[in-house]
Amino acid sequence: MHPTPAPTKPGEESVWDYPRPPRLEPVAATLKVVLAGRTIAETRAGFRVLETSHPPTYYFPPGDVAAGVLGPARRAGICEWKGRAVLFDVLAGGATTPGATTPGATIPGAAWAYPDPTPGFRAIAGYVAFYAGPMEACFVGGVRAEPQPGGFYGGWITPGVVGPFKGGPGSMGW
């Protein structure tokens, strides 16, 4: 049984209005990921994937991810819509700020990509997405994003996106 979508206000998006199968769209806003006190990815050429019940997942061109941040790719699962994924460990480095990840720390499986996605998602071939939870901060257009609940999915929740969101306890069957 699906939950009741929360009401939206003008300018908000409901994840329950997002399509299934998902849609890929370019993002004009600046996307940014901060880890261990430094920006490890920043772009104005990103994409987002919109899928029913999920907050958007953001993808960065590989050239907009700092060198040396991603560990070697390893095989991961298969998305029924996008194809076979690879996971990356994310390597923290640089000076830290209070509460930041320790420099030199490795965050296992904190980023992923689709090297050879299905035809509808070819535009993000090799683009990198980051889980917001283990990062120090993730931003969409200067607004801090929160991680999608549960740790399995990689969506970023911003104030203009309304749920409820898949990922938390009891939501796997949605």
N, C-alpha and C positions, 0 to 999 in steps of 0.2 A: 504494500500500500504506500502510495506517495504521500509526503507531507503536504500540508497546506502552504502554498507560497506566501511569503510575507508581503504585505502591501507595499507598493512603490510610491515614491513622491516624484514630482517633476525632476528630470535629470538623472534619475536612478535607473539601473538595469536590474531586472530579475533574472537569476540564473535559470528560472523555470521557463523563460521565454527564449533561452538559447536553444539551438537546434540539436537534433540527434538524427543522423550522424552529425558530428561537430563541423564547425565552420572555421576557416582560417582567414584572418584579416590583418592587414598591416596596422602598425601602431605609430601614430605621429608623435606621441608624447615621449619624453626621455625615459628610458628604463635604466635602472641602476642597481647594482648589487655591491654591498659593502661587507667585507670580512677582515677581521684582525686590523681594523682601523684604516683600511685602504679600499679604494674602489677597485674591484676585481673585474667588473663588467659594466659597460655603459654604452648605450646606443640610442640613436633616433631612427634606426632602421630595423626595429624589431617587428615581430609578429605576435599575435595572440590567437589561441585556440579557444573557441567558445563551444561548450557542450552542456546540454541540459543537466541541471543540478550541481554544476561545478563552477567555481569562480574561474576567471580566465587564467590560462597558463601562458607565460611569456617566453619567447625564444629570441636569443641574441645571435647576430652573425658571429661566426667564429673569430673574425678579425677584430671584434669589439670586446673580446674576452682577453684579459691580461695574459701575457706569455708566462708559462710555468705554473699557472693556477690549476690546470686540469691534469690529473694523473692519466695513465694509459686507459684507453677505452676497453671495456670488457662487455661481453654479451649480456644482455638483460632480457626482459620479456618481450612479448609481442602485443601491440595495441591493435585491436580489430580494425581501427580506422586509419592509423598512421603507419603501421608496419612494425618491423623489428627495431628495437631500441638498443642503444649501448649506454652503459653507466660510466660515470667518471667519479673518482675521488676528487675532492676539492682540497687544495693545499693552501693553508693559511700562511701568510708571510707579511713582512713589514712591521712597522711599529704598531703597538696596540693602544687602544683607548680603554678606560676603565670598563670592565665587564665584557670586553671583547674576547674573541677566541685567541688562544695562545699562538704566537708566531711559530711557524713550523708544524703546527698541528695538521693532521689529515682528517678530513671529514668523509668517511666512506660513503660512496654512492649518492653524493649530494647534488649531482648534476647529471643530465642525460641528453641524448641527441638521437635523431633518426638519420643515419648515414644515407639510406636509400629508401625514403618513404614512399608510400602509395601515391599514385598520380595526383590526387586531390591535395596532397601536402608536399609536393616537390619543392615548393618555394622555401621550405625550412630544412632542406637536406643539409645536414651538418651543423645546423643552428643548435645552440646550447640553451637548455632550460635549467633553472636552479630551484631546488626546494627552498622556500623562504624560511622554514623553521630553523635549520642549522646556521643560517647566515646571520650576521650581525644586524643587517637591515637590508630591505629591498624597497625600491621606490618606483612608482609609476607617476610620471609628471610631477615629481617633487613630493608626492604624497606617500607616506610610509604604508606598505602593504603588510598584512598579517597572513600567516600560513593557513592553507585549507586544513580543516580539522583532520585528525587521524594519522597523519604521517605517510599514508600510502600514495595519495594524489598530490600533485604539485601546483595547485592553483594558488593565486595570490588574491587576497581579499582587500579591497579598498573601500572607502566609505560610500562610493556610488554604486556598489554591487550588493544586491539584497538576496538572501537565501530563503529557507534553510539550505545548507550546503551538504552535499554528500561527503562522507569521509569519517564522520564521528560515529560513536557507538550506535548500533541499530540501523545504520543507513546503507549498509553494503547491498541490501536487496532492492534498493530504489531503482 
